[in-house]
């Protein structure tokens, strides 16, 4: 029983004491208990339900212990539990409890020792142990002499050394390969001054392999501020290092071929020029562009084109020495740099080897592909003193090689630079020609071979340049194709030809059809059917009086797409002609799959008839088979009576050429061909 004489002892005690009655309420608490739980005074706890002072997660266990005491099953209990402070915080208590008499009733008397700090410390210690054991980073703890005291499992996983093999050894990671004398002095100074150091270093595993490690070292000091331990934390940087190396490689190399890319080429070229300038040497740069690659890529797909580029790259590599630079400049453009070039003969010989090697057939996914290369070459220092100039001049030479018929080599000369400047000026003028209305259409008559009556007019574009005067298409059509201007130019030609045809029709002139050439770029445009329909609608020209001429090579670039497009054009009511037949890669038999009306024999076959036996045989065969396919045949480039007579006898339907009439502007066509008495001719 709590006697009055013992209250003084309880209230001076250094442990918390409280009394809980049978109903579960606090009947007494000493000042220490109130202090532990954050109450201002002990009286504030009296009358509180005891259940509110115990953490809910521990309450069931505490109540079970109390019941055992009341039932006499036990006369004393001791356990550690969490009690709830006035502010709701939990504190760990070591509690001793027993049953006693208080103010005439049976009560529970418990003494509580605050062990919160010890429990938290133990918990943090266990947590630290778990972190140490489960960390993915390697951890080692050394003494002040860098001798290893302990390591974690990740240390063993990364290095291959077990804990027994590591303890007592000097840390090579921290000290170098032998002893403390090899410790990085700057590292020691930093550890001593600011207490930590970090950096990358190479470490060796137990199996002898080296790996990059990222290491962080921290110092631990004793109560006298002297360094007592070092803690090292490190990671195996192999994967990150490999990723960094891969990114660095990709920044410098082409992802498809593995060659230098444009950036690394320009840097390397500048370095080689600097070296050549310093030592009085020279170098050669070859600009290589594959012929017909775009048509192969468009026809068979980009994946196929990529495989073709990889195969072509291997062929180029086999013709070069290890010290020669090979780079992919972009698309199907490649650069070769030789930094010990001896002569122009050497350039020619290498170019011939590269071209000869490239014309051999490629076998890709069961396809046999033929491809060639056009190559331009510029030499340092003769053709330029810096990387950009050398590259530009080699590019100019390459385009000159393409103009010579492709699969050709050209060494740069100064005249090319002048011509390139002229081409640039011409291109600038061409870009403004359409908006300035500088284009005109001339018309060349097509005559029936049987009676020389007009049965068609072919529209041919001319450019009335403000300073050059009237310019023939040979000077600007290819440039328009290269720059993409051919599509808007072609749309204008189509609209203007339809307008002119309707104007002649309204005036009573009978001329058969208006023939308009479509460029390959225009033919492959998705907007072509809409452009044709708009030109016919705006002009009012009957669709049957419009004939569209498409080159054989344009059809063959993508046969499936061409078939669909030709059918859409035929649905508009126009007639369709294949221009320049015999110069591409199709056969007469292949034409049966297309909805065609007319076939034009190329002038190269007409030129030497009737004296060239081969051309005679080819022309006769073309006419005969075309008629079997129900196609009308037009021969262009007819300039002599002998040619005219032969073609008429061979069954050719229509004759076109200088023999009967040159291309003329509309006014002259009217005065020469549409005289009053001939308005109804045809």
C-alpha positions as CSV (number, residue, x, y, z in Angstrom):
1,X,0.0,0.0,0.0
2,X,1.2,3.4,-0.9
3,X,1.8,4.9,2.5
4,X,1.9,8.7,3.0
5,X,5.5,8.3,4.1
6,X,6.5,6.8,0.8
7,X,5.0,9.5,-1.4
8,X,8.0,11.7,-0.8
9,X,10.2,8.9,-2.2
10,X,8.0,8.4,-5.2
11,X,7.9,12.1,-6.0
12,X,11.7,12.4,-5.9
13,X,12.3,9.2,-7.9
14,X,14.2,9.4,-11.1
15,X,11.9,6.9,-12.8
16,X,8.3,7.4,-13.7
17,X,5.7,5.8,-11.4
18,X,1.9,5.7,-12.0
19,X,-1.1,3.8,-10.6
20,X,-4.0,2.4,-12.7
21,X,-7.2,1.4,-11.0
22,X,-9.4,-1.6,-11.9
23,X,-11.5,0.6,-14.3
24,X,-8.4,1.4,-16.3
25,X,-7.9,5.1,-15.2
26,X,-4.8,6.7,-13.9
27,X,-5.2,7.3,-10.1
28,X,-1.6,8.6,-9.5
29,X,1.5,9.7,-11.4
30,X,4.7,11.1,-10.0
31,X,6.4,14.3,-11.5
32,X,9.0,12.2,-13.4
33,X,6.2,10.4,-15.3
34,X,4.6,13.6,-16.1
35,X,7.9,15.0,-17.3
36,X,8.6,12.0,-19.5
37,X,5.2,12.2,-21.2
38,X,5.4,16.0,-21.6
39,X,2.7,17.0,-19.0
40,X,3.1,20.3,-17.1
41,X,2.4,18.6,-13.8
42,X,1.5,15.1,-12.4
43,X,-2.1,16.1,-11.6
44,X,-2.8,16.6,-15.3
45,X,-2.5,12.8,-15.8
46,X,-4.9,11.8,-13.1
47,X,-8.2,10.6,-14.4
48,X,-6.8,9.9,-17.9
49,X,-7.8,6.5,-19.5
50,X,-4.6,4.4,-19.4
51,X,-5.3,3.1,-22.9
52,X,-4.7,6.6,-24.2
53,X,-1.1,6.5,-22.8
54,X,-0.1,3.3,-24.7
55,X,0.6,3.2,-28.4
56,X,-2.2,1.4,-30.1
57,X,0.1,-1.2,-31.6
58,X,1.3,-2.2,-28.1
59,X,-2.1,-1.9,-26.3
60,X,-3.3,-5.5,-26.7
61,X,0.0,-7.0,-25.2
62,X,-0.1,-4.5,-22.3
63,X,-3.7,-5.3,-21.4
64,X,-3.0,-9.1,-21.5
65,X,-0.1,-8.5,-19.0
66,X,-2.4,-6.5,-16.7
67,X,-5.0,-9.2,-16.8
68,X,-2.5,-11.8,-15.8
69,X,-1.5,-9.7,-12.8
70,X,-5.1,-9.1,-11.7
71,X,-5.9,-12.9,-12.1
72,X,-2.8,-13.8,-10.0
73,X,-1.3,-15.7,-12.8
74,X,1.8,-13.6,-12.4
75,X,2.9,-11.3,-9.6
76,X,5.3,-9.2,-11.7
77,X,5.7,-8.3,-15.4
78,X,8.5,-6.5,-17.3
79,X,8.3,-5.4,-20.9
80,X,9.4,-2.7,-23.3
81,X,6.6,-0.7,-24.9
82,X,5.8,2.6,-26.6
83,X,3.9,5.2,-24.6
84,X,2.2,8.2,-26.1
85,X,3.2,11.7,-25.0
86,X,0.8,14.6,-24.6
87,X,1.8,15.9,-28.0
88,X,1.2,12.4,-29.6
89,X,4.9,11.4,-29.9
90,X,5.8,7.8,-29.0
91,X,8.5,7.1,-26.5
92,X,10.0,3.7,-25.7
93,X,9.7,2.7,-21.9
94,X,11.1,-0.2,-20.0
95,X,8.2,-1.0,-17.6
96,X,8.1,-3.0,-14.3
97,X,4.5,-3.7,-13.0
98,X,2.9,-5.4,-10.0
99,X,-0.5,-5.4,-8.1
100,X,-0.9,-3.5,-4.8
101,X,-3.6,-1.9,-2.6
102,X,-4.3,1.8,-3.0
103,X,-7.0,3.8,-1.1
104,X,-8.9,0.6,-0.4
105,X,-8.8,-1.0,-3.8
106,X,-6.6,-3.2,-5.9
107,X,-4.5,-1.3,-8.4
108,X,-1.6,-1.8,-10.8
109,X,1.6,0.0,-9.9
110,X,4.1,0.4,-12.7
111,X,7.6,2.0,-12.8
112,X,8.7,3.2,-16.3
113,X,12.3,3.9,-17.3
114,X,12.7,6.1,-20.4
115,X,14.8,4.0,-22.8
116,X,13.8,5.9,-26.0
117,X,17.3,7.1,-26.8
118,X,18.8,3.6,-26.3
119,X,16.1,2.0,-28.5
120,X,16.6,4.6,-31.2
121,X,20.3,4.2,-31.1
122,X,20.0,0.4,-31.4
123,X,17.5,0.8,-34.3
124,X,19.8,3.2,-36.1
125,X,22.7,0.8,-35.6
126,X,20.6,-2.1,-37.0
127,X,19.6,0.1,-39.9
128,X,23.2,1.1,-40.6
129,X,24.1,-2.6,-40.5
130,X,21.3,-3.4,-43.0
131,X,22.4,-0.5,-45.3
132,X,26.0,-1.6,-45.0
133,X,25.0,-5.2,-45.9
134,X,22.5,-4.5,-48.7
135,X,24.1,-1.4,-50.3
136,X,24.8,-1.9,-54.1
137,X,27.9,0.3,-53.7
138,X,31.1,-1.3,-52.4
139,X,32.0,0.0,-48.9
140,X,35.2,-0.4,-47.0
141,X,36.3,1.0,-43.6
142,X,40.0,1.4,-42.9
143,X,42.1,2.6,-40.0
144,X,44.1,5.8,-40.2
145,X,46.9,3.8,-42.1
146,X,44.4,2.7,-44.8
147,X,44.4,-0.9,-43.5
148,X,41.0,-2.5,-44.1
149,X,38.9,-3.2,-41.0
150,X,35.7,-4.4,-42.7
151,X,34.0,-4.5,-46.1
152,X,30.4,-5.1,-47.2
153,X,29.1,-7.8,-49.5
154,X,29.0,-5.4,-52.5
155,X,32.8,-5.0,-52.1
156,X,33.2,-8.7,-52.6
157,X,30.8,-8.8,-55.5
158,X,32.6,-6.0,-57.3
159,X,36.2,-6.9,-56.6
160,X,36.1,-10.6,-56.1
161,X,37.9,-10.4,-52.7
162,X,36.2,-11.9,-49.7
163,X,36.1,-10.2,-46.3
164,X,38.8,-12.6,-44.9
165,X,41.1,-11.8,-47.9
166,X,40.6,-8.0,-47.5
167,X,40.8,-7.4,-43.7
168,X,44.2,-6.3,-42.6
169,X,45.4,-5.4,-46.1
170,X,46.2,-1.9,-47.2
171,X,43.5,-0.7,-49.5
172,X,45.0,-0.6,-53.0
173,X,42.1,1.5,-54.1
174,X,43.1,4.2,-51.6
175,X,46.9,3.8,-51.5
176,X,47.9,2.5,-54.9
177,X,49.5,-0.8,-55.7
178,X,51.9,-1.3,-52.8
179,X,51.8,0.9,-49.6
180,X,50.8,4.1,-48.0
181,X,53.8,5.8,-49.6
182,X,52.0,5.8,-52.9
183,X,48.9,7.5,-51.6
184,X,47.9,10.4,-53.8
185,X,49.2,13.4,-51.9
186,X,46.6,15.8,-53.2
187,X,43.9,13.3,-52.1
188,X,45.4,13.2,-48.5
189,X,45.5,17.0,-48.3
190,X,41.9,17.2,-49.3
191,X,40.9,14.5,-46.8
192,X,42.7,16.3,-44.1
193,X,41.4,19.8,-45.0
194,X,37.7,19.2,-45.9
195,X,37.2,15.6,-44.8
196,X,36.2,14.0,-48.1
197,X,37.5,13.3,-51.6
198,X,36.0,11.8,-54.7
199,X,37.2,10.9,-58.2
200,X,37.5,8.2,-60.8
201,X,40.3,5.6,-60.7
202,X,41.2,2.3,-62.2
203,X,41.0,-0.7,-59.9
204,X,41.9,-4.4,-60.5
205,X,39.7,-7.3,-59.5
206,X,40.9,-10.5,-58.0
207,X,40.9,-12.2,-61.5
208,X,43.3,-9.5,-62.7
209,X,40.8,-7.6,-64.9
210,X,40.8,-3.8,-64.6
211,X,37.6,-1.7,-64.2
212,X,36.8,2.0,-63.8
213,X,35.6,2.8,-60.3
214,X,34.1,6.0,-58.9
215,X,35.4,6.4,-55.4
216,X,34.3,8.6,-52.5
217,X,36.4,8.7,-49.3
218,X,35.3,10.4,-46.0
219,X,37.4,10.8,-42.9
220,X,36.2,9.9,-39.4
221,X,37.8,11.8,-36.4
222,X,38.1,10.8,-32.8
223,X,37.3,13.0,-29.7
224,X,40.7,14.7,-30.1
225,X,39.9,15.6,-33.7
226,X,42.5,13.2,-35.1
227,X,41.7,11.0,-38.1
228,X,40.9,7.6,-36.8
229,X,39.2,5.9,-39.8
230,X,38.5,6.3,-43.5
231,X,35.3,5.2,-45.2
232,X,35.4,4.5,-48.9
233,X,32.3,4.0,-51.0
234,X,32.8,3.0,-54.7
235,X,30.8,1.9,-57.7
236,X,31.8,-0.2,-60.7
237,X,31.7,2.4,-63.5
238,X,32.0,0.0,-66.3
239,X,28.5,0.3,-67.7
240,X,28.4,4.1,-67.4
241,X,31.9,4.3,-69.0
242,X,30.8,2.0,-71.8
243,X,27.7,4.2,-72.4
244,X,29.9,7.4,-72.3
245,X,32.3,5.8,-74.8
246,X,29.4,4.7,-77.0
247,X,27.9,8.2,-77.0
248,X,31.3,9.7,-77.8
249,X,31.6,7.2,-80.6
250,X,28.2,8.0,-82.0
251,X,29.0,11.7,-81.9
252,X,31.9,11.1,-84.1
253,X,30.7,8.2,-86.3
254,X,27.9,7.4,-88.7
255,X,25.4,5.1,-87.0
256,X,24.8,2.9,-90.1
257,X,28.2,2.4,-91.6
258,X,30.5,3.1,-88.6
259,X,32.5,5.6,-90.7
260,X,33.5,9.1,-89.6
261,X,30.5,11.4,-89.8
262,X,30.5,14.9,-91.2
263,X,31.6,16.6,-88.0
264,X,34.6,14.3,-87.3
265,X,35.5,14.5,-91.0
266,X,35.7,18.3,-91.0
267,X,37.8,18.2,-87.8
268,X,40.1,15.5,-89.2
269,X,40.4,17.2,-92.5
270,X,41.4,20.5,-90.8
271,X,44.0,18.7,-88.7
272,X,45.5,17.0,-91.8
273,X,45.6,20.2,-93.7
274,X,47.4,21.8,-90.7
275,X,49.9,19.0,-90.7
276,X,50.4,19.2,-94.5
277,X,51.0,22.9,-94.2
278,X,53.6,22.5,-91.4
279,X,55.5,19.8,-93.3
280,X,55.1,21.0,-96.8
281,X,52.9,18.1,-97.9
282,X,49.8,17.7,-99.9
283,X,46.6,15.7,-99.7
284,X,43.7,14.6,-101.9
285,X,40.0,14.6,-101.2
286,X,37.6,12.5,-103.2
287,X,33.9,13.3,-103.2
288,X,31.9,10.1,-104.0
289,X,28.2,10.1,-104.9
290,X,26.4,6.9,-105.9
291,X,24.4,7.1,-109.1
292,X,20.7,6.0,-109.1
293,X,20.8,5.2,-105.4
294,X,17.7,7.3,-104.8
295,X,15.6,5.4,-107.3
296,X,16.7,2.1,-105.7
297,X,15.9,3.4,-102.2
298,X,12.5,4.7,-103.3
299,X,11.6,1.5,-105.1
300,X,12.8,-1.2,-102.7
301,X,12.6,0.8,-99.4
302,X,14.9,2.5,-96.9
303,X,15.9,-0.8,-95.1
304,X,17.1,-2.2,-98.4
305,X,18.9,1.1,-99.2
306,X,20.7,0.9,-95.9
307,X,21.9,-2.6,-96.6
308,X,23.1,-1.4,-100.0
309,X,25.1,1.5,-98.4
310,X,26.7,-0.9,-95.9
311,X,27.8,-3.2,-98.7
312,X,29.1,-0.3,-100.8
313,X,31.0,0.9,-97.7
314,X,32.8,-2.4,-97.4
315,X,33.8,-2.2,-101.1
316,X,35.2,1.3,-100.6
317,X,37.2,0.1,-97.5
318,X,38.8,-2.8,-99.5
319,X,40.3,-0.3,-102.0
320,X,41.8,1.9,-99.3
321,X,44.7,1.7,-97.0
322,X,44.3,1.6,-93.2
323,X,45.7,5.2,-92.9
324,X,43.3,6.6,-95.5
325,X,40.2,8.4,-94.2
326,X,36.8,7.2,-95.3
327,X,33.7,9.1,-94.1
328,X,30.0,9.2,-94.8
329,X,29.2,12.8,-95.6
330,X,25.4,12.2,-95.7
331,X,22.9,10.1,-97.6
332,X,24.8,8.4,-100.4
333,X,27.7,10.8,-100.3
334,X,31.1,9.6,-99.1
335,X,34.5,11.2,-98.7
336,X,38.0,9.7,-99.0
337,X,41.1,11.7,-97.8
338,X,44.7,10.7,-98.7
339,X,47.3,12.6,-96.8
340,X,50.3,11.4,-98.7
341,X,49.1,11.8,-102.3
342,X,51.9,11.7,-104.8
343,X,50.4,12.8,-108.1
344,X,47.3,13.5,-110.2
345,X,47.9,10.1,-111.8
346,X,47.5,8.5,-108.4
347,X,44.1,10.2,-108.0
348,X,42.9,9.0,-111.4
349,X,44.1,5.4,-110.7
350,X,42.3,5.3,-107.3
351,X,39.1,6.8,-108.8
352,X,39.1,4.2,-111.5
353,X,39.6,1.4,-109.0
354,X,36.7,2.7,-106.9
355,X,34.4,3.1,-109.9
356,X,35.3,-0.3,-111.4
357,X,34.7,-2.0,-108.0
358,X,31.3,-0.2,-107.6
359,X,29.8,-1.3,-111.0
360,X,30.0,-5.0,-110.0
361,X,26.5,-6.2,-109.1
362,X,25.4,-6.2,-105.5
363,X,23.3,-9.0,-104.2
364,X,20.9,-7.8,-101.5
365,X,18.1,-10.0,-100.1
366,X,17.9,-12.0,-103.3
367,X,18.0,-8.9,-105.5
368,X,20.7,-8.2,-108.1
369,X,21.4,-4.5,-108.0
370,X,23.6,-2.5,-110.3
371,X,25.0,0.8,-109.1
372,X,27.8,3.1,-110.1
373,X,29.6,6.1,-108.6
374,X,30.5,9.6,-109.7
375,X,33.7,10.9,-108.2
376,X,35.2,14.4,-107.9
377,X,38.7,15.2,-106.6
378,X,40.4,18.3,-105.2
379,X,44.0,18.5,-104.1
380,X,45.5,20.6,-101.3
381,X,47.1,23.1,-101.7
382,X,46.5,23.6,-105.4
383,X,42.7,23.7,-105.2
384,X,42.2,25.3,-101.8
385,X,43.9,26.1,-98.5
386,X,41.2,25.1,-96.0
387,X,38.9,22.2,-95.4
388,X,35.7,24.0,-96.6
389,X,37.3,25.1,-99.9
390,X,38.8,21.7,-100.7
391,X,35.4,20.0,-99.9
392,X,33.4,22.5,-102.0
393,X,35.7,22.1,-105.0
394,X,35.7,18.3,-104.8
395,X,31.9,18.5,-104.7
396,X,31.9,20.8,-107.8
397,X,34.1,18.3,-109.6
398,X,31.8,15.4,-108.7
399,X,28.8,17.2,-110.2
400,X,30.8,17.8,-113.4
401,X,31.4,14.0,-113.4
402,X,27.7,13.4,-113.2
403,X,27.1,15.8,-116.1
404,X,29.5,13.8,-118.2
405,X,27.1,10.8,-117.9
406,X,27.7,9.4,-114.4
407,X,30.1,6.6,-113.5
408,X,32.8,9.1,-114.2
409,X,35.7,10.8,-112.5
410,X,36.6,14.5,-112.7
411,X,39.6,16.4,-111.2
412,X,38.8,19.9,-110.2
413,X,40.0,22.9,-112.2
414,X,39.4,26.6,-111.9
415,X,37.1,26.7,-114.9
416,X,34.7,24.5,-112.9
417,X,34.6,27.1,-110.1
418,X,33.6,29.8,-112.6
419,X,30.9,27.5,-114.0
420,X,29.7,26.7,-110.5
421,X,29.3,30.4,-109.8
422,X,27.4,30.8,-113.0
423,X,25.1,27.9,-112.0
424,X,24.5,29.5,-108.6
425,X,23.6,32.8,-110.3
426,X,21.4,31.0,-112.8
427,X,19.7,29.1,-109.9
428,X,19.0,32.4,-108.1
429,X,17.4,33.9,-111.2
430,X,15.4,30.7,-111.8
431,X,13.9,30.9,-108.4
432,X,12.3,34.3,-109.3
433,X,11.5,33.5,-113.0
434,X,8.1,32.1,-112.3
435,X,6.8,35.0,-110.2
436,X,8.3,37.4,-112.8
437,X,6.4,35.6,-115.6
438,X,9.6,35.0,-117.5
439,X,8.6,31.5,-118.8
440,X,7.0,31.1,-122.2
441,X,5.6,28.1,-124.1
442,X,6.6,27.3,-127.6
443,X,4.8,24.6,-129.6
444,X,6.1,22.0,-132.1
445,X,3.6,20.5,-134.5
446,X,3.1,16.7,-134.8
447,X,2.0,15.5,-138.2
448,X,0.2,12.4,-139.3
449,X,2.8,10.2,-141.2
450,X,0.1,9.2,-143.7
451,X,-1.0,12.6,-145.0
452,X,1.1,15.3,-143.2
453,X,-1.9,16.8,-141.5
454,X,-1.6,18.3,-138.0
455,X,-2.6,15.9,-135.3
456,X,-1.0,17.4,-132.2
457,X,1.1,20.3,-130.7
458,X,3.8,19.6,-128.1
459,X,4.2,22.4,-125.5
460,X,7.9,23.1,-124.9
461,X,9.0,25.6,-122.2
462,X,11.5,28.5,-122.9
463,X,12.9,31.0,-120.4
464,X,13.2,34.6,-121.5
465,X,16.0,35.6,-119.1
466,X,16.3,39.3,-118.4
467,X,20.0,39.4,-119.5
468,X,20.6,36.2,-121.3
469,X,17.6,36.5,-123.5
470,X,15.7,33.4,-124.8
471,X,17.1,30.4,-123.0
472,X,16.7,26.8,-124.2
473,X,15.5,24.2,-121.7
474,X,18.8,22.3,-121.8
475,X,20.3,25.1,-119.6
476,X,17.7,25.2,-116.9
477,X,15.5,22.1,-116.8
478,X,18.1,19.9,-115.0
479,X,18.7,22.8,-112.6
480,X,15.0,23.1,-111.9
481,X,14.9,19.4,-111.2
482,X,17.8,19.6,-108.7
483,X,16.3,22.5,-106.8
484,X,12.7,21.2,-106.8
485,X,11.5,24.1,-108.8
486,X,10.4,21.7,-111.6
487,X,7.1,21.0,-109.8
488,X,5.7,24.5,-109.6
489,X,7.1,25.2,-113.1
490,X,5.4,22.0,-114.4
491,X,2.1,23.1,-112.9
492,X,2.4,26.4,-114.7
493,X,3.2,24.7,-118.0
494,X,0.2,22.4,-117.6
495,X,-2.2,25.3,-116.9
496,X,-0.8,27.5,-119.7
497,X,-0.9,24.7,-122.3
498,X,-4.5,24.0,-121.5
499,X,-5.4,27.7,-121.6
500,X,-3.7,28.1,-125.0
501,X,-5.3,24.9,-126.4
502,X,-8.8,26.1,-125.4
503,X,-8.1,29.6,-126.9
504,X,-7.2,27.9,-130.3
505,X,-10.2,25.6,-130.0
506,X,-12.5,28.6,-129.4
507,X,-11.1,30.3,-132.5
508,X,-11.9,27.3,-134.7
509,X,-8.4,25.9,-135.0
510,X,-8.2,22.1,-135.2
511,X,-4.9,20.7,-134.0
512,X,-5.6,17.3,-132.5
513,X,-4.1,17.3,-129.0
514,X,-1.9,19.5,-126.8
515,X,1.0,17.4,-125.5
516,X,2.6,18.3,-122.2
517,X,5.7,16.8,-120.7
518,X,5.7,15.8,-117.0
519,X,9.0,15.7,-115.1
520,X,9.7,12.6,-112.9
521,X,9.4,14.8,-109.8
522,X,6.1,16.1,-111.0
523,X,4.9,12.6,-111.9
524,X,5.6,11.2,-108.5
525,X,3.9,14.1,-106.7
526,X,0.7,13.2,-104.9
527,X,-0.9,16.4,-106.1
528,X,-0.6,15.6,-109.8
529,X,-4.2,14.4,-110.4
530,X,-5.6,17.4,-108.7
531,X,-3.3,19.7,-110.7
532,X,-4.4,18.1,-114.0
533,X,-8.1,18.4,-113.0
534,X,-7.7,22.0,-112.0
535,X,-5.9,22.9,-115.3
536,X,-8.7,21.4,-117.3
537,X,-11.4,22.9,-115.2
538,X,-9.9,26.4,-115.3
539,X,-9.3,26.4,-119.0
540,X,-12.3,24.4,-120.2
541,X,-10.2,22.3,-122.5
542,X,-11.8,18.9,-123.2
543,X,-9.8,16.2,-121.3
544,X,-9.5,14.1,-124.5
545,X,-7.5,16.9,-126.1
546,X,-4.7,16.8,-123.4
547,X,-1.9,14.3,-123.8
548,X,0.5,13.9,-121.0
549,X,4.0,12.7,-121.8
550,X,5.9,10.7,-119.1
551,X,9.4,9.4,-119.4
552,X,10.0,5.7,-119.4
553,X,12.5,6.0,-116.4
554,X,9.9,7.9,-114.3
555,X,7.4,5.0,-114.7
556,X,10.1,2.4,-113.8
557,X,11.2,4.1,-110.6
558,X,8.2,2.8,-108.7
559,X,6.1,0.5,-111.0
560,X,3.3,-0.2,-108.5
561,X,2.8,3.5,-107.6
562,X,3.1,4.4,-111.3
563,X,0.4,2.0,-112.3
564,X,-2.0,3.4,-109.7
565,X,-1.3,7.0,-110.7
566,X,-1.7,6.3,-114.5
567,X,-5.1,4.8,-113.8
568,X,-6.1,7.9,-111.9
569,X,-4.9,10.1,-114.8
570,X,-6.8,7.9,-117.3
571,X,-10.0,8.3,-115.2
572,X,-9.7,12.1,-115.8
573,X,-10.1,11.4,-119.6
574,X,-6.6,12.5,-120.7
575,X,-4.4,10.4,-123.0
576,X,-1.0,9.2,-121.9
577,X,2.2,8.9,-123.8
578,X,5.6,7.3,-122.9
579,X,8.4,9.7,-123.9
580,X,12.0,8.8,-124.9
581,X,11.2,5.1,-125.1
582,X,14.3,2.9,-125.4
583,X,16.5,5.0,-123.1
584,X,15.4,3.5,-119.8
585,X,15.2,0.0,-118.4
586,X,11.8,-1.2,-119.5
587,X,10.8,-3.6,-122.3
588,X,8.0,-3.4,-124.7
589,X,6.4,-6.4,-123.0
590,X,6.4,-4.6,-119.7
591,X,4.3,-1.7,-121.1
592,X,1.2,-3.9,-121.4
593,X,0.6,-3.5,-117.6
594,X,0.2,0.3,-117.9
595,X,-2.9,2.2,-119.3
596,X,-1.0,3.9,-122.2
597,X,-2.1,5.4,-125.5
598,X,1.1,6.5,-127.3
599,X,4.7,5.5,-127.4
600,X,7.4,8.0,-128.6
601,X,10.6,6.6,-130.2
602,X,13.6,8.4,-128.8
603,X,15.5,10.6,-131.2
604,X,18.7,8.6,-130.6
605,X,17.2,5.7,-132.6
606,X,15.8,8.0,-135.3
607,X,19.1,9.9,-135.9
608,X,21.0,7.3,-137.9
609,X,18.1,5.6,-139.8
610,X,17.9,4.4,-142.5
611,X,21.7,3.9,-142.7
612,X,22.3,2.2,-139.3
613,X,21.1,-1.4,-139.5
614,X,20.8,-1.9,-135.8
615,X,18.7,1.3,-135.3
616,X,16.5,0.3,-138.3
617,X,15.8,-3.1,-136.8
618,X,15.1,-1.7,-133.3
619,X,12.8,1.0,-134.7
620,X,10.8,-1.5,-136.8
621,X,10.5,-3.8,-133.8
622,X,9.3,-1.0,-131.6
623,X,6.6,0.0,-134.2
624,X,5.4,-3.5,-134.8
625,X,5.1,-4.5,-131.2
626,X,3.6,-1.2,-130.1
627,X,0.8,-1.7,-132.7
628,X,0.2,-5.2,-131.4
629,X,-0.3,-3.5,-128.0
630,X,-2.7,-1.0,-129.7
631,X,-0.4,1.9,-129.0
632,X,0.0,4.9,-131.3
633,X,3.7,5.5,-132.3
634,X,5.3,8.9,-132.5
635,X,8.9,9.4,-133.9
636,X,10.6,12.5,-132.6
637,X,13.8,14.2,-134.0
638,X,12.9,13.6,-137.7
639,X,15.1,15.9,-139.7
640,X,15.4,14.4,-143.2
641,X,13.2,13.1,-146.0
642,X,15.0,9.7,-145.8
643,X,14.0,9.4,-142.1
644,X,10.5,10.5,-142.9
645,X,10.1,8.0,-145.7
646,X,11.5,5.1,-143.7
647,X,9.2,5.8,-140.7
648,X,6.1,6.1,-143.0
649,X,6.9,2.8,-144.7
650,X,7.6,1.1,-141.3
651,X,4.1,2.1,-140.2
652,X,4.9,5.0,-137.8
653,X,1.8,7.0,-137.0
654,X,3.1,10.5,-136.2
655,X,6.2,12.4,-137.2
656,X,7.7,15.2,-135.2
657,X,10.9,17.1,-135.9
658,X,12.7,20.0,-137.6
659,X,11.8,18.5,-141.1
660,X,8.3,19.7,-140.6
661,X,8.6,22.5,-138.1
662,X,10.6,23.9,-135.2
663,X,9.1,24.9,-131.9
664,X,7.5,28.3,-132.3
665,X,5.7,30.8,-130.1
666,X,1.8,30.7,-130.3
667,X,1.6,33.7,-132.7
668,X,3.9,32.2,-135.2
669,X,2.2,28.8,-134.9
670,X,-1.1,30.5,-135.8
671,X,0.4,32.4,-138.9
672,X,2.3,29.4,-140.3
673,X,0.0,26.5,-139.4
674,X,-3.5,27.8,-138.7
675,X,-4.1,29.9,-141.9
676,X,-7.7,30.7,-142.6
677,X,-8.0,28.0,-145.2
678,X,-6.7,25.4,-142.7
679,X,-8.8,26.1,-139.7
680,X,-10.7,22.9,-140.2
681,X,-7.7,20.8,-141.2
682,X,-6.9,17.8,-139.2
